[in-house]
Amino acid sequence: MPIVVDEVVISVEVTNQASGGAASAPDATEDKQTIINECVERVLDILKQKEER
């Protein structure tokens, strides 16, 4: 029986405890969000390609 994935939810928490990453500058937060968005886009593209096969 095939499994169909209708929705994928990915959540990521990025911290750097070695450098005291508890408090980060707003620019660092925006950079992290950009990286997360890029990762999500790539995962969705890979899933779409597998679905088309």
PyMOL Python script that loads the backbone (N, CA, C, O; Angstrom):
from pymol import cmd

cmd.read_pdbstr("""\
ATOM      1  N   MET A   1       0.844  -1.173   0.000  1.00  0.00           N
ATOM      2  CA  MET A   1       0.000   0.000   0.000  1.00  0.00           C
ATOM      3  C   MET A   1       0.889   1.237   0.000  1.00  0.00           C
ATOM      4  O   MET A   1       1.718   1.389   0.897  1.00  0.00           O
ATOM      5  N   PRO A   2       0.740   2.125  -0.984  1.00  0.00           N
ATOM      6  CA  PRO A   2       1.590   3.323  -1.050  1.00  0.00           C
ATOM      7  C   PRO A   2       1.214   4.336   0.023  1.00  0.00           C
ATOM      8  O   PRO A   2       0.071   4.394   0.477  1.00  0.00           O
ATOM      9  N   ILE A   3       2.190   5.121   0.409  1.00  0.00           N
ATOM     10  CA  ILE A   3       1.993   6.190   1.389  1.00  0.00           C
ATOM     11  C   ILE A   3       2.053   7.519   0.655  1.00  0.00           C
ATOM     12  O   ILE A   3       2.994   7.778  -0.096  1.00  0.00           O
ATOM     13  N   VAL A   4       1.050   8.360   0.872  1.00  0.00           N
ATOM     14  CA  VAL A   4       0.986   9.667   0.234  1.00  0.00           C
ATOM     15  C   VAL A   4       1.213  10.724   1.303  1.00  0.00           C
ATOM     16  O   VAL A   4       0.529  10.742   2.326  1.00  0.00           O
ATOM     17  N   VAL A   5       2.182  11.607   1.059  1.00  0.00           N
ATOM     18  CA  VAL A   5       2.472  12.701   1.980  1.00  0.00           C
ATOM     19  C   VAL A   5       1.806  13.953   1.421  1.00  0.00           C
ATOM     20  O   VAL A   5       2.203  14.459   0.371  1.00  0.00           O
ATOM     21  N   ASP A   6       0.799  14.445   2.124  1.00  0.00           N
ATOM     22  CA  ASP A   6       0.089  15.633   1.672  1.00  0.00           C
ATOM     23  C   ASP A   6       0.775  16.911   2.136  1.00  0.00           C
ATOM     24  O   ASP A   6       0.729  17.930   1.447  1.00  0.00           O
ATOM     25  N   GLU A   7       1.407  16.857   3.299  1.00  0.00           N
ATOM     26  CA  GLU A   7       1.988  18.063   3.866  1.00  0.00           C
ATOM     27  C   GLU A   7       3.223  17.682   4.670  1.00  0.00           C
ATOM     28  O   GLU A   7       3.228  16.679   5.384  1.00  0.00           O
ATOM     29  N   VAL A   8       4.251  18.478   4.548  1.00  0.00           N
ATOM     30  CA  VAL A   8       5.475  18.271   5.316  1.00  0.00           C
ATOM     31  C   VAL A   8       5.718  19.519   6.147  1.00  0.00           C
ATOM     32  O   VAL A   8       5.751  20.631   5.619  1.00  0.00           O
ATOM     33  N   VAL A   9       5.885  19.329   7.443  1.00  0.00           N
ATOM     34  CA  VAL A   9       6.167  20.440   8.336  1.00  0.00           C
ATOM     35  C   VAL A   9       7.552  20.224   8.913  1.00  0.00           C
ATOM     36  O   VAL A   9       7.828  19.193   9.526  1.00  0.00           O
ATOM     37  N   ILE A  10       8.419  21.204   8.712  1.00  0.00           N
ATOM     38  CA  ILE A  10       9.793  21.116   9.193  1.00  0.00           C
ATOM     39  C   ILE A  10      10.037  22.288  10.128  1.00  0.00           C
ATOM     40  O   ILE A  10       9.808  23.443   9.769  1.00  0.00           O
ATOM     41  N   SER A  11      10.503  21.980  11.328  1.00  0.00           N
ATOM     42  CA  SER A  11      10.863  23.055  12.246  1.00  0.00           C
ATOM     43  C   SER A  11      12.295  22.805  12.713  1.00  0.00           C
ATOM     44  O   SER A  11      12.684  21.674  13.005  1.00  0.00           O
ATOM     45  N   VAL A  12      13.054  23.871  12.774  1.00  0.00           N
ATOM     46  CA  VAL A  12      14.462  23.777  13.107  1.00  0.00           C
ATOM     47  C   VAL A  12      14.794  24.842  14.134  1.00  0.00           C
ATOM     48  O   VAL A  12      14.341  25.982  14.029  1.00  0.00           O
ATOM     49  N   GLU A  13      15.588  24.466  15.127  1.00  0.00           N
ATOM     50  CA  GLU A  13      16.084  25.436  16.093  1.00  0.00           C
ATOM     51  C   GLU A  13      17.599  25.459  15.957  1.00  0.00           C
ATOM     52  O   GLU A  13      18.267  24.450  16.181  1.00  0.00           O
ATOM     53  N   VAL A  14      18.132  26.611  15.589  1.00  0.00           N
ATOM     54  CA  VAL A  14      19.557  26.751  15.369  1.00  0.00           C
ATOM     55  C   VAL A  14      20.141  27.569  16.513  1.00  0.00           C
ATOM     56  O   VAL A  14      19.762  28.722  16.720  1.00  0.00           O
ATOM     57  N   THR A  15      21.062  26.968  17.249  1.00  0.00           N
ATOM     58  CA  THR A  15      21.730  27.688  18.334  1.00  0.00           C
ATOM     59  C   THR A  15      23.213  27.374  18.290  1.00  0.00           C
ATOM     60  O   THR A  15      23.637  26.361  17.734  1.00  0.00           O
ATOM     61  N   ASN A  16      23.977  28.245  18.874  1.00  0.00           N
ATOM     62  CA  ASN A  16      25.413  28.046  18.973  1.00  0.00           C
ATOM     63  C   ASN A  16      25.789  28.225  20.437  1.00  0.00           C
ATOM     64  O   ASN A  16      26.156  29.322  20.859  1.00  0.00           O
ATOM     65  N   GLN A  17      25.700  27.151  21.206  1.00  0.00           N
ATOM     66  CA  GLN A  17      25.947  27.217  22.635  1.00  0.00           C
ATOM     67  C   GLN A  17      27.411  27.528  22.959  1.00  0.00           C
ATOM     68  O   GLN A  17      27.692  28.127  23.997  1.00  0.00           O
ATOM     69  N   ALA A  18      28.336  27.136  22.099  1.00  0.00           N
ATOM     70  CA  ALA A  18      29.760  27.361  22.364  1.00  0.00           C
ATOM     71  C   ALA A  18      30.084  28.845  22.437  1.00  0.00           C
ATOM     72  O   ALA A  18      30.963  29.247  23.199  1.00  0.00           O
ATOM     73  N   SER A  19      29.390  29.662  21.657  1.00  0.00           N
ATOM     74  CA  SER A  19      29.667  31.091  21.666  1.00  0.00           C
ATOM     75  C   SER A  19      28.587  31.875  22.404  1.00  0.00           C
ATOM     76  O   SER A  19      28.444  33.080  22.198  1.00  0.00           O
ATOM     77  N   GLY A  20      27.835  31.204  23.254  1.00  0.00           N
ATOM     78  CA  GLY A  20      26.786  31.886  24.002  1.00  0.00           C
ATOM     79  C   GLY A  20      25.654  32.303  23.104  1.00  0.00           C
ATOM     80  O   GLY A  20      25.249  33.465  23.122  1.00  0.00           O
ATOM     81  N   GLY A  21      25.135  31.390  22.324  1.00  0.00           N
ATOM     82  CA  GLY A  21      24.124  31.692  21.320  1.00  0.00           C
ATOM     83  C   GLY A  21      22.742  31.984  21.855  1.00  0.00           C
ATOM     84  O   GLY A  21      21.801  32.111  21.072  1.00  0.00           O
ATOM     85  N   ALA A  22      22.586  32.096  23.158  1.00  0.00           N
ATOM     86  CA  ALA A  22      21.255  32.358  23.712  1.00  0.00           C
ATOM     87  C   ALA A  22      20.718  33.715  23.252  1.00  0.00           C
ATOM     88  O   ALA A  22      19.536  33.832  22.929  1.00  0.00           O
ATOM     89  N   ALA A  23      21.560  34.726  23.218  1.00  0.00           N
ATOM     90  CA  ALA A  23      21.141  36.056  22.757  1.00  0.00           C
ATOM     91  C   ALA A  23      21.880  36.353  21.461  1.00  0.00           C
ATOM     92  O   ALA A  23      23.108  36.441  21.435  1.00  0.00           O
ATOM     93  N   SER A  24      21.106  36.507  20.379  1.00  0.00           N
ATOM     94  CA  SER A  24      21.745  36.776  19.095  1.00  0.00           C
ATOM     95  C   SER A  24      21.252  38.103  18.546  1.00  0.00           C
ATOM     96  O   SER A  24      20.166  38.569  18.892  1.00  0.00           O
ATOM     97  N   ALA A  25      22.043  38.691  17.707  1.00  0.00           N
ATOM     98  CA  ALA A  25      21.694  39.965  17.089  1.00  0.00           C
ATOM     99  C   ALA A  25      20.578  39.751  16.074  1.00  0.00           C
ATOM    100  O   ALA A  25      20.438  38.647  15.549  1.00  0.00           O
ATOM    101  N   PRO A  26      19.782  40.773  15.784  1.00  0.00           N
ATOM    102  CA  PRO A  26      18.700  40.630  14.796  1.00  0.00           C
ATOM    103  C   PRO A  26      19.208  40.196  13.427  1.00  0.00           C
ATOM    104  O   PRO A  26      18.529  39.439  12.733  1.00  0.00           O
ATOM    105  N   ASP A  27      20.381  40.656  13.029  1.00  0.00           N
ATOM    106  CA  ASP A  27      20.923  40.265  11.731  1.00  0.00           C
ATOM    107  C   ASP A  27      21.184  38.764  11.688  1.00  0.00           C
ATOM    108  O   ASP A  27      20.923  38.112  10.678  1.00  0.00           O
ATOM    109  N   ALA A  28      21.698  38.221  12.782  1.00  0.00           N
ATOM    110  CA  ALA A  28      21.964  36.785  12.836  1.00  0.00           C
ATOM    111  C   ALA A  28      20.654  36.009  12.734  1.00  0.00           C
ATOM    112  O   ALA A  28      20.605  34.961  12.090  1.00  0.00           O
ATOM    113  N   THR A  29      19.608  36.504  13.354  1.00  0.00           N
ATOM    114  CA  THR A  29      18.308  35.840  13.286  1.00  0.00           C
ATOM    115  C   THR A  29      17.781  35.852  11.858  1.00  0.00           C
ATOM    116  O   THR A  29      17.242  34.852  11.384  1.00  0.00           O
ATOM    117  N   GLU A  30      17.935  36.977  11.173  1.00  0.00           N
ATOM    118  CA  GLU A  30      17.493  37.055   9.780  1.00  0.00           C
ATOM    119  C   GLU A  30      18.298  36.108   8.908  1.00  0.00           C
ATOM    120  O   GLU A  30      17.738  35.466   8.019  1.00  0.00           O
ATOM    121  N   ASP A  31      19.610  36.006   9.145  1.00  0.00           N
ATOM    122  CA  ASP A  31      20.447  35.080   8.383  1.00  0.00           C
ATOM    123  C   ASP A  31      20.004  33.643   8.610  1.00  0.00           C
ATOM    124  O   ASP A  31      19.928  32.854   7.668  1.00  0.00           O
ATOM    125  N   LYS A  32      19.710  33.304   9.861  1.00  0.00           N
ATOM    126  CA  LYS A  32      19.257  31.948  10.171  1.00  0.00           C
ATOM    127  C   LYS A  32      17.934  31.666   9.475  1.00  0.00           C
ATOM    128  O   LYS A  32      17.736  30.576   8.939  1.00  0.00           O
ATOM    129  N   GLN A  33      17.037  32.625   9.478  1.00  0.00           N
ATOM    130  CA  GLN A  33      15.744  32.430   8.835  1.00  0.00           C
ATOM    131  C   GLN A  33      15.913  32.234   7.333  1.00  0.00           C
ATOM    132  O   GLN A  33      15.198  31.438   6.724  1.00  0.00           O
ATOM    133  N   THR A  34      16.852  32.953   6.740  1.00  0.00           N
ATOM    134  CA  THR A  34      17.135  32.796   5.311  1.00  0.00           C
ATOM    135  C   THR A  34      17.644  31.389   5.020  1.00  0.00           C
ATOM    136  O   THR A  34      17.232  30.770   4.038  1.00  0.00           O
ATOM    137  N   ILE A  35      18.526  30.886   5.858  1.00  0.00           N
ATOM    138  CA  ILE A  35      19.063  29.531   5.683  1.00  0.00           C
ATOM    139  C   ILE A  35      17.956  28.499   5.836  1.00  0.00           C
ATOM    140  O   ILE A  35      17.868  27.550   5.058  1.00  0.00           O
ATOM    141  N   ILE A  36      17.117  28.690   6.841  1.00  0.00           N
ATOM    142  CA  ILE A  36      16.016  27.750   7.064  1.00  0.00           C
ATOM    143  C   ILE A  36      15.076  27.743   5.875  1.00  0.00           C
ATOM    144  O   ILE A  36      14.654  26.680   5.420  1.00  0.00           O
ATOM    145  N   ASN A  37      14.743  28.926   5.365  1.00  0.00           N
ATOM    146  CA  ASN A  37      13.857  29.008   4.201  1.00  0.00           C
ATOM    147  C   ASN A  37      14.461  28.302   2.993  1.00  0.00           C
ATOM    148  O   ASN A  37      13.753  27.615   2.256  1.00  0.00           O
ATOM    149  N   GLU A  38      15.748  28.465   2.788  1.00  0.00           N
ATOM    150  CA  GLU A  38      16.430  27.800   1.672  1.00  0.00           C
ATOM    151  C   GLU A  38      16.370  26.278   1.830  1.00  0.00           C
ATOM    152  O   GLU A  38      16.132  25.560   0.859  1.00  0.00           O
ATOM    153  N   CYS A  39      16.585  25.795   3.044  1.00  0.00           N
ATOM    154  CA  CYS A  39      16.520  24.355   3.294  1.00  0.00           C
ATOM    155  C   CYS A  39      15.128  23.808   3.028  1.00  0.00           C
ATOM    156  O   CYS A  39      14.980  22.754   2.411  1.00  0.00           O
ATOM    157  N   VAL A  40      14.120  24.512   3.485  1.00  0.00           N
ATOM    158  CA  VAL A  40      12.744  24.072   3.268  1.00  0.00           C
ATOM    159  C   VAL A  40      12.432  24.026   1.776  1.00  0.00           C
ATOM    160  O   VAL A  40      11.817  23.072   1.300  1.00  0.00           O
ATOM    161  N   GLU A  41      12.851  25.044   1.043  1.00  0.00           N
ATOM    162  CA  GLU A  41      12.621  25.066  -0.401  1.00  0.00           C
ATOM    163  C   GLU A  41      13.283  23.879  -1.082  1.00  0.00           C
ATOM    164  O   GLU A  41      12.689  23.257  -1.962  1.00  0.00           O
ATOM    165  N   ARG A  42      14.501  23.563  -0.686  1.00  0.00           N
ATOM    166  CA  ARG A  42      15.210  22.437  -1.309  1.00  0.00           C
ATOM    167  C   ARG A  42      14.526  21.114  -0.996  1.00  0.00           C
ATOM    168  O   ARG A  42      14.398  20.254  -1.868  1.00  0.00           O
ATOM    169  N   VAL A  43      14.082  20.949   0.260  1.00  0.00           N
ATOM    170  CA  VAL A  43      13.392  19.711   0.625  1.00  0.00           C
ATOM    171  C   VAL A  43      12.105  19.572  -0.172  1.00  0.00           C
ATOM    172  O   VAL A  43      11.803  18.488  -0.671  1.00  0.00           O
ATOM    173  N   LEU A  44      11.342  20.651  -0.301  1.00  0.00           N
ATOM    174  CA  LEU A  44      10.103  20.603  -1.060  1.00  0.00           C
ATOM    175  C   LEU A  44      10.367  20.302  -2.531  1.00  0.00           C
ATOM    176  O   LEU A  44       9.596  19.574  -3.158  1.00  0.00           O
ATOM    177  N   ASP A  45      11.446  20.852  -3.092  1.00  0.00           N
ATOM    178  CA  ASP A  45      11.799  20.552  -4.485  1.00  0.00           C
ATOM    179  C   ASP A  45      12.138  19.076  -4.655  1.00  0.00           C
ATOM    180  O   ASP A  45      11.729  18.458  -5.638  1.00  0.00           O
ATOM    181  N   ILE A  46      12.883  18.503  -3.706  1.00  0.00           N
ATOM    182  CA  ILE A  46      13.242  17.099  -3.777  1.00  0.00           C
ATOM    183  C   ILE A  46      11.992  16.226  -3.697  1.00  0.00           C
ATOM    184  O   ILE A  46      11.850  15.262  -4.450  1.00  0.00           O
ATOM    185  N   LEU A  47      11.092  16.569  -2.783  1.00  0.00           N
ATOM    186  CA  LEU A  47       9.845  15.811  -2.664  1.00  0.00           C
ATOM    187  C   LEU A  47       9.007  15.903  -3.939  1.00  0.00           C
ATOM    188  O   LEU A  47       8.402  14.918  -4.362  1.00  0.00           O
ATOM    189  N   LYS A  48       8.974  17.076  -4.539  1.00  0.00           N
ATOM    190  CA  LYS A  48       8.216  17.249  -5.783  1.00  0.00           C
ATOM    191  C   LYS A  48       8.817  16.403  -6.904  1.00  0.00           C
ATOM    192  O   LYS A  48       8.088  15.789  -7.683  1.00  0.00           O
ATOM    193  N   GLN A  49      10.153  16.373  -6.983  1.00  0.00           N
ATOM    194  CA  GLN A  49      10.813  15.572  -8.007  1.00  0.00           C
ATOM    195  C   GLN A  49      10.518  14.090  -7.822  1.00  0.00           C
ATOM    196  O   GLN A  49      10.282  13.375  -8.796  1.00  0.00           O
ATOM    197  N   LYS A  50      10.532  13.627  -6.570  1.00  0.00           N
ATOM    198  CA  LYS A  50      10.237  12.208  -6.305  1.00  0.00           C
ATOM    199  C   LYS A  50       8.791  11.892  -6.658  1.00  0.00           C
ATOM    200  O   LYS A  50       8.493  10.798  -7.139  1.00  0.00           O
ATOM    201  N   GLU A  51       7.902  12.832  -6.424  1.00  0.00           N
ATOM    202  CA  GLU A  51       6.486  12.625  -6.736  1.00  0.00           C
ATOM    203  C   GLU A  51       6.272  12.522  -8.231  1.00  0.00           C
ATOM    204  O   GLU A  51       5.400  11.774  -8.674  1.00  0.00           O
ATOM    205  N   GLU A  52       7.048  13.256  -9.026  1.00  0.00           N
ATOM    206  CA  GLU A  52       6.893  13.252 -10.475  1.00  0.00           C
ATOM    207  C   GLU A  52       7.400  11.969 -11.112  1.00  0.00           C
ATOM    208  O   GLU A  52       7.025  11.655 -12.241  1.00  0.00           O
ATOM    209  N   ARG A  53       8.228  11.238 -10.425  1.00  0.00           N
ATOM    210  CA  ARG A  53       8.796  10.004 -11.005  1.00  0.00           C
ATOM    211  C   ARG A  53       7.795   8.945 -11.131  1.00  0.00           C
ATOM    212  O   ARG A  53       8.110   7.851 -11.598  1.00  0.00           O
TER     213      ARG A  53
END
""", "prot")
cmd.dss("prot")
cmd.show_as("cartoon", "prot")
cmd.util.cbc("prot")
cmd.orient("prot")
